Amino acid sequence: SLCPQTITCRAAIAWAANSTLSIEEVQVEPPKAGEVRIKLASTGICGTDDHAIKGLLSAIFPFIPGHEGAGIVESIGKGVTSVKPGDKVLTLIIPQCRECSSCLHPKGNFCEKQDVLPSSGLMLDGTSRFTCKGKKIYHSFRTSTFTEYTVVPEIAVAKIDDAAPMDKVSLISCEVPTGYGAAVHSAKVTHGSTCVVFGLGGIGSAIVMGCKASGASRIIGVDINEEKFPRARALGVTDCLNPQKFKKPVQQVVMEMTGVGADFAFEAIGLSDTMLAAWDSCHRSYGVCLIVGVAPLNSKLSLDAPMIVSGRTMKGVCLGDYKTRDCIHHLVTDYLQNKINIDPLVTHQLPFDQLHKAFELYHAGKTIRCILLF
Ligand code: APR
């Protein structure tokens, strides 16, 4: 019919902080004005989802997690013009409203309509589109992709090329712009430079790809899980460091290895200690430290205040500073044209109903990215 109805489908719900996700039957309401209902094809499991499920971010329970999604538009609400049913799309954890101070500024991308920091768990009109057993279920980052169908604001939807392989491009919704974009677009890593990447998981691996593509001549990778080292080396890491293998702080090891410190340091773990280590690993004058990981709610950073004057730059970055709706679809086209290769980032693909196995593999440190397929 022309008038979209409520859909009943399967979704994963986080009922309480740190509880095991449970796959339930949920009702997904039709999209309201300015909203889009999407049939998911695939979703990645990102560190940020894990933080939210553990209660480390400001998620409101119970909620449907997930933000790294690729799918097909099923129906649209009133006034939606940028996509139509049948379009291939990505969900965007940071929307682009094109009206707020961030969107109107040439450099800003942290749209004021985002729902990550802080989270309301609700759509822009303050209501939810999900129920389970008659109970209201909250959204996650206004994306919620661990479900067969979701409703997302139009401003958080990017139309992509019709030829996009939907079992993989979900990574271009978040991991690729966040990591690769942080190196090539935000830091603008220079040819011949030395980079250090803290965390060699999904995001860190994409950062390494970006450093390599930018012509960095030395890429130092830091991780406590040495199982990550062979893949990191294959992506371009030249030196792997396990901080637990040294008596001295790893930043001191990086300083000694490089003599003067790295040109660029990236933090892709999400802990204040490793953020400080990244800051202290880069050159005290011209070093640039990019914070890509999301630290737990209410955690603080304590810097050596007098040393700040030496000139180092610290910069936070989400989604590679890309204005999401304007830019992220270009990364899909770049992938289709073999200008970037995201395939090495996909280590596992499992059907959605094997979600628990996917999280086991993730928690055991076995995955770079596991993609769930619907
Ligand atoms: N020191 C070094 N490495 C660590 C440490 C530590 N103290 N703690 C964890 N790690 C490593 C893990 O072994 C893992 O390889 O950090 C990596 C994190 O990778 P993932 O779990 O795959 O998470 P990812 O999706 O890459 O996200 C990383 O970026 O976007 C943010 O919110 C996200 O904060 C998260 C970060």
Boltz pocket constraint, residues with backbone or C-beta under 6 A from the ligand:
constraints:
  - pocket:
      binder: B
      contacts: [[A, 45], [A, 46], [A, 47], [A, 48], [A, 49], [A, 51], [A, 178], [A, 198], [A, 199], [A, 200], [A, 201], [A, 202], [A, 203], [A, 204], [A, 222], [A, 223], [A, 224], [A, 225], [A, 228], [A, 243], [A, 267], [A, 268], [A, 269], [A, 270], [A, 271], [A, 274], [A, 292], [A, 293], [A, 294], [A, 295], [A, 362], [A, 365], [A, 367], [A, 368]]
      max_distance: 6.0
